[in-house]
Amino acid sequence: MRSRISSKGQITVPVEVREKLGLKPGTPVVFELREGGAMLKKGAGAVHPVDLVYGIARGLGPTDPWIEAMRGPGPEADATAKARPSARARAKPKKK
């Protein structure tokens, strides 16, 4: 596949390459100089947030309690809460 450099130094990445690599507007790319050419790589330069914390809890035991503390109770707790009548439903009806 071929492309040309514009007068502003811009290139058009062929659609087949964009689709294969998932390149969208704003996707960071890096050019690596190689002997006799250059290589374009996707996504280098930005650090993914998951990479910053990956493995941080290793060796500290189960993570489910941590996740529940950050996220709140899971669906089991929601089902229990829905099974109980609300305060409004328990209230005595007003006399007319």
C-alpha positions as CSV (number, residue, x, y, z in Angstrom):
1,M,0.0,0.0,0.0
2,R,1.2,3.5,-0.8
3,S,0.5,7.0,0.4
4,R,2.0,10.4,-0.3
5,I,3.2,13.1,2.1
6,S,1.3,16.4,1.7
7,S,2.9,19.8,1.6
8,K,2.2,20.1,5.3
9,G,4.1,16.8,6.0
10,Q,0.9,14.8,6.6
11,I,0.2,11.3,5.3
12,T,-3.0,9.4,4.8
13,V,-3.0,6.0,6.4
14,P,-4.7,3.6,4.0
15,V,-8.2,2.4,5.1
16,E,-7.1,-1.2,5.2
17,V,-4.4,-0.3,7.7
18,R,-6.7,1.9,9.8
19,E,-9.3,-0.9,10.0
20,K,-6.8,-3.7,10.8
21,L,-5.1,-1.7,13.6
22,G,-8.3,0.1,14.9
23,L,-6.8,3.5,14.2
24,K,-9.3,6.3,14.8
25,P,-8.9,10.1,14.9
26,G,-6.8,11.0,17.9
27,T,-5.2,7.5,18.2
28,P,-1.5,8.1,19.3
29,V,1.1,6.6,16.9
30,V,4.9,6.5,17.0
31,F,7.3,6.4,14.1
32,E,10.4,4.2,14.6
33,L,13.4,4.9,12.4
34,R,14.7,1.7,10.9
35,E,17.6,1.0,8.6
36,G,16.2,2.0,5.2
37,G,12.9,3.2,6.4
38,A,10.5,3.9,9.2
39,M,7.8,1.9,11.0
40,L,4.5,3.2,12.3
41,K,3.2,1.7,15.6
42,K,-0.1,2.2,17.2
43,G,-0.7,3.5,20.7
44,A,2.8,4.1,22.0
45,G,3.4,7.0,24.2
46,A,0.2,6.9,26.3
47,V,0.0,4.7,29.4
48,H,-3.3,2.9,29.9
49,P,-4.8,3.4,33.4
50,V,-5.0,-0.3,34.0
51,D,-1.2,-0.6,33.4
52,L,-0.6,1.8,36.3
53,V,-2.4,-0.5,38.9
54,Y,-1.9,-3.9,37.4
55,G,-0.7,-6.3,40.0
56,I,-0.8,-3.8,42.9
57,A,-3.1,-6.1,45.0
58,R,-1.1,-9.3,44.3
59,G,-0.4,-11.2,47.5
60,L,-2.8,-9.2,49.6
61,G,-5.6,-11.8,49.6
62,P,-9.0,-11.8,47.9
63,T,-9.9,-8.6,46.0
64,D,-13.7,-9.1,46.2
65,P,-14.0,-7.1,49.4
66,W,-12.0,-4.3,47.9
67,I,-14.1,-4.2,44.8
68,E,-17.3,-4.2,46.9
69,A,-16.0,-1.4,49.0
70,M,-15.2,0.7,45.9
71,R,-18.3,-0.2,43.9
72,G,-20.8,-0.8,46.6
73,P,-22.7,-4.0,47.2
74,G,-23.3,-6.4,44.3
75,P,-26.6,-7.5,42.8
76,E,-27.2,-9.9,45.7
77,A,-27.6,-7.0,48.1
78,D,-29.9,-5.2,45.6
79,A,-32.2,-8.3,45.4
80,T,-32.4,-8.3,49.2
81,A,-33.2,-4.6,49.4
82,K,-35.9,-5.0,46.7
83,A,-37.5,-7.9,48.7
84,R,-38.1,-5.6,51.7
85,P,-41.0,-3.1,51.4
86,S,-40.0,0.5,51.2
87,A,-40.6,3.0,54.0
88,R,-43.5,4.5,52.1
89,A,-45.2,1.1,51.7
90,R,-44.8,0.4,55.4
91,A,-46.3,3.8,56.4
92,K,-49.9,4.0,57.7
93,P,-52.3,5.4,55.2
94,K,-53.6,8.9,55.9
95,K,-57.1,9.3,57.3
96,K,-59.5,11.4,55.2
